[in-house]
Amino acid sequence: MELIKKIKQAETQAQEVVEQANVQSAQLAEQRRKSRAESFEEEQVQRKADIEASVKAAIEEGLTEVNGLRTQADKDRNQLREKAGAKQGGATAKVMDYLKG
């Protein structure tokens, strides 16, 4: 009789240990899931910040290039005006001579 009680107690304790292990396993799985979700969220935030920084750098680089091209275009335009202005007087004189002539 005493042996049967001890066996039943051992079975009850074993069942409690199994249930406790299942609960702990579920809690651990939930903690890991939350941890992965938090890590994923942090990575998403970091990725977004990196993309925004890259876009900002690209915009700044593009604006710098645009300003350089505008400066070069202004120089080229001024040189062309100077050349055309120098030739304009001679061309006007030739046309006037031709029309008089």
C-alpha positions as CSV (number, residue, x, y, z in Angstrom):
1,M,0.0,0.0,0.0
2,E,2.8,2.4,1.0
3,L,4.6,1.6,-2.3
4,I,1.5,2.4,-4.3
5,K,1.2,5.8,-2.6
6,K,4.8,6.5,-3.4
7,I,4.4,5.5,-7.0
8,K,1.3,7.7,-7.3
9,Q,3.2,10.6,-5.7
10,A,6.1,10.0,-8.1
11,E,3.7,9.9,-11.0
12,T,2.1,13.2,-9.8
13,Q,5.5,14.8,-9.4
14,A,6.6,13.6,-12.8
15,Q,3.4,15.0,-14.4
16,E,4.0,18.4,-12.6
17,V,7.6,18.4,-13.8
18,V,6.4,17.7,-17.4
19,E,3.8,20.4,-17.1
20,Q,6.3,22.9,-15.7
21,A,8.8,22.0,-18.5
22,N,6.0,22.6,-21.1
23,V,5.2,26.0,-19.5
24,Q,8.8,27.0,-19.4
25,S,9.3,25.8,-23.0
26,A,6.4,27.9,-24.1
27,Q,7.6,30.9,-22.2
28,L,11.1,30.5,-23.6
29,A,9.7,30.2,-27.2
30,E,7.6,33.4,-26.6
31,Q,10.7,35.2,-25.3
32,R,12.7,34.2,-28.3
33,R,9.9,35.2,-30.7
34,K,9.7,38.6,-29.0
35,S,13.4,38.9,-29.2
36,R,13.5,38.1,-32.9
37,A,10.7,40.6,-33.5
38,E,12.5,43.3,-31.6
39,S,15.7,42.6,-33.5
40,F,13.9,42.7,-36.8
41,E,12.3,46.0,-35.9
42,E,15.6,47.5,-34.8
43,E,17.1,46.3,-38.1
44,Q,14.3,47.8,-40.1
45,V,14.8,51.2,-38.3
46,Q,18.5,51.0,-38.9
47,R,18.0,50.1,-42.6
48,K,15.6,53.0,-43.0
49,A,18.1,55.4,-41.4
50,D,20.8,54.1,-43.7
51,I,18.6,54.6,-46.7
52,E,17.7,58.1,-45.7
53,A,21.4,58.9,-45.1
54,S,22.3,57.5,-48.5
55,V,19.5,59.5,-50.2
56,K,20.6,62.7,-48.5
57,A,24.2,62.1,-49.5
58,A,23.1,61.4,-53.1
59,I,21.0,64.6,-53.2
60,E,23.9,66.7,-51.9
61,E,26.3,65.1,-54.4
62,G,23.8,65.8,-57.2
63,L,23.3,69.4,-56.2
64,T,27.1,69.9,-56.1
65,E,27.4,68.4,-59.6
66,V,24.5,70.6,-60.8
67,N,26.1,73.7,-59.4
68,G,29.4,72.8,-61.1
69,L,27.7,72.2,-64.4
70,R,25.9,75.5,-64.1
71,T,29.1,77.3,-63.4
72,Q,30.8,75.6,-66.4
73,A,27.8,76.5,-68.6
74,D,28.0,80.1,-67.5
75,K,31.7,80.2,-68.4
76,D,31.1,78.6,-71.8
77,R,28.2,81.0,-72.5
78,N,30.3,84.0,-71.6
79,Q,33.2,82.8,-73.8
80,L,30.8,82.3,-76.7
81,R,29.3,85.7,-76.3
82,E,32.8,87.3,-76.2
83,K,33.8,85.4,-79.4
84,A,30.5,86.3,-81.1
85,G,30.8,89.9,-80.0
86,A,34.3,90.2,-81.4
87,K,33.2,88.8,-84.7
88,Q,29.9,90.7,-84.8
89,G,31.5,94.0,-85.5
90,G,33.5,92.6,-88.5
91,A,30.5,90.8,-89.9
92,T,28.3,93.9,-89.6
93,A,31.0,95.9,-91.5
94,K,31.2,93.3,-94.2
95,V,27.4,93.3,-94.6
96,M,27.3,97.1,-94.8
97,D,30.1,97.2,-97.3
98,Y,28.3,94.6,-99.4
99,L,25.0,96.5,-99.3
100,K,26.8,99.8,-100.2
101,G,28.8,98.2,-102.8
